[in-house]
């Protein structure tokens, strides 16, 4: 038996089990053996499976336990949407230098900083801090806590170390004790646009957006979208999301047109990510967190602009009506009818996979069936368009 085989086998044994989700929908479970800009390779009981970068949606690490960061952690948000808790933070020479528990120190340009919270935020203070983060300051802002309220000073944020925060007001530089500063909000005239390839969800709830990721033994090497590189142990990662721009759930889209015609005088408004009674979407014994619930007679029209190739969903009458319901469903791409069928409460859930290539609009009509509008609770679970 060769040394190469032994080394390779030992490396695979150390890798965790993953659940890999593709655009085709069916998850694959195995050991992650390769991850590069070209795609991923997992090893299963039936051999190896390769997924190209274009088809890769998500890699999840099942069984990972979420661990909340310590209450006194420093919380940082970046202009690209990244956010994380760190045990220490410094800013010097326009370089941010956070240290996240269990990760190697890294740095990036201060131009990518959006906010820093240096003190704990609970209850009403957390809401006030959220409001401060959303304010349109015309310069940087230094946030100070005064009892149960938050106040602020405007100026220019300077260097930060473990003891002081430097802040420039009208050409006068103040050096404030860090324990006196609740948080900092950075002004950005025009935030830089980034196109991250991967969203790295950490076990402590943090999110890092990366331009590229690569598996190196038991670590993930990431080039962050805000600049800089970082080595992350796989044990610190909950999931890797590659869906940016590849898939959009209809529940996250605003229909360009909604038409509803009641059978009687009761109005049923379509719902997103819940059934029509406000509970979870349930079809065939399975619960779905994403999807649409639509009552007859409703027409929804979505603008696709020719950007997507497939429309996918699981269609059926929600379990809450216990086998009742009868609707006619028509799904069209522009003027082309892709699906015209009757759905009954006694039918099994039906997977949909329709070609919408080049279509400007997607139209979904849920019409009255053979039983007036009684229990017409149609679900389109996981309704989404993919590129």
Helices and strands as residue ranges (DSSP letters): H 3-14, E 17-22, E 28-36, E 39-44, E 47-52, E 56-60, E 74-78, E 83-86, E 88-92, E 95-99, E 108-109, G 110-112, E 113-117, H 123-134, E 140-146, E 149-160, E 164-169, E 172-177, G 178-180, E 183-185, E 198-202, E 207-216, E 219-224, E 229-233, G 234-236, E 237-241, E 247-249, G 250-252, E 257-260, E 271-272, E 281-283, E 286-288, E 291-295, E 298-303, E 310-317, G 319-321, E 326-333, E 336-344, E 350-355, E 361-368, E 377-386
